[in-house]
Amino acid sequence: LFLSMSGGTVEGPTTSIGGGSSKSEKKEKPKLINGIDFYTLVWPEPIDIPRSWTEQGLEFSKDIPLGIAQPKNGPCGVLAAVQAVLVYQCRKRKEFSKEYKFTSEDLARAITTMISIGGSSGSYKMCTWTKNVGQEITIHEAKTEEELYGLVKKNIKSFQSPGGCILLVYSAILTRTPEKIKKDMLSEGADKNHSLVISYGHPSNKNWQCSSELVSLLIRGKAGGNVGAYGQIGGQSHDWDMKLGIGLLTLDEHKSGIPVANSLKNPSAPVWILHGGDHFTLKDEKDEKVTFYHFNGLAPAGPRLSTITLQATNGVAKKAPEKRADTYFKPLPGEIDSVIQAHPEDRKARPGEYETWRYEVVLAVEDKSVQGAQRPKNYPKQPVFEQGPLPTEAWRCRECYADRFKTMWFKLNPKGTTVCEGPCKKPLKECGWSFYLEFKLLPLLKELKFNEDYLEFKLLPLAERIKIQRREAPKLSTILWTRW
């Protein structure tokens, strides 16, 4: 199994955002480049292209030749796609291992594949810089893939040098054609103004990062960005027609609740790109116990190549059903309605040991305005809690917390108060309050009484413990759990 880490971080918890940034200075919208408005189709704003892109070439790390070094955050999706195709094309060679050194011929073949995959025979285009990186381009045309390979091989230094990452993107766009790319994006739910590179972060410190549409263009030949198993409307089955045997797993599966498309989760070749929200990687499976390499090209964690062993004790995830099913079941009174946060003292005392922390929770009450699917007969019985003794410290109103996004009230009530100071203004015993539970044991399948100030993670139901694991565990673990 191989992971080609390019940008962001998968070591940290899923609630963190991966590092790196690059600033651009605003200027007037530039003229068309060779008659093509790349600033509408590719870039999110009409300003100078960030250095994270103009300085990025497709050059392998001197210390770890299996991966491409990445100085700044941004083009990680393009780099991961390049490394995915390289591994896919070279992995069956006898000499292939974590010490393997990709050659310029290997790189030229991978680039040729990514440019040609979205085109039609007899019309392939490859770009080089006419003079300055990020400005005018020279367009070379080829009638066959072998002719294109010859052009790429002849100009491989242009792709390896600063700005080579952009040349690959422009070449793939011109081969697919801007008109088809716009239709591709619209067909899978993108806005008409959507660009292949998206602006991410605070306005004063933005990153320009790859969209799923751009990664799709490079490994699929179509700029459709829906990686889910269902369409945008109606919940009908949706899948990718993959010409390469490369899959993709994403952290977004946990965030959205929509499984990844079946061909991406179960590709014809055991190779996956992994997407951590702000980063992409790659993998190769043999059985339930697998060993893979993880490459991180972005400082400060990289360049670095690690070896990781995965034991899939529960096997492999099933394929998504043909039609999306309801997954929200209304909690019954006394069941846990929401996990709010980890106890600050536990987080500080035992960083990273989330299974030993206590968690603030609120219980469900009967609310006719909340609707959910009917629970199936085999739905696991959930533990039921009593509200317990009155709080002795500052307390959070259960009723105000439920309406927090309507009222924007997030405060705690002061210690000793018996009436909520929030919008509800109800007595403590009427509105209810949050309390803490721990993480460790399996949930008890009988009514539980709460008689202490804090309880452990061990008493949380399985569904709630999974939510916490997805929130607190390293991104890499969270992504791999979508399949193993």
Secondary structure, 3 states (H helix, E strand, C coil): CEEEEECCCCCCECCCCCCCCCCCCECCCCCCECCECHHHHCCCCCECCCHHHHCCCCCECCCCCCCECECCCCCHHHHHHHHHHHHHHHCCCCCCCCCCCCCHHHHHHHHHHHHHCCCECCEEEEEEECCCCCCCEEEEEECCHHHHHHHHHHCHHHHHCCCHHHHHHHHHHHHHCHHHHHHHHHHCCCCCCCCCEEEECCCCCCEEEECHHHHHHHHHCCCCCCCECECCCCCEECCCCCCCCEEEEECHHHHHCCCECHHHHCCCCCEEEEECCCCEEEECCCCCEEEEEEEECECCCCCEEEEEEEECCCCCCCCCCCECCCCCCCCCCCCEEEEEEECHHHHHHCCCCHHHCEEEEEECCCCCCCCCCCCCCCCCCCCEECCCCCCCCCECEHHHHHCHHHHCCCCCECCCCCECCCCCCCEHHHHCECEEEECCCCCCCCEECCCCCECCHHHCCHHHHHHHHHHHCEHHHHHHCCCC
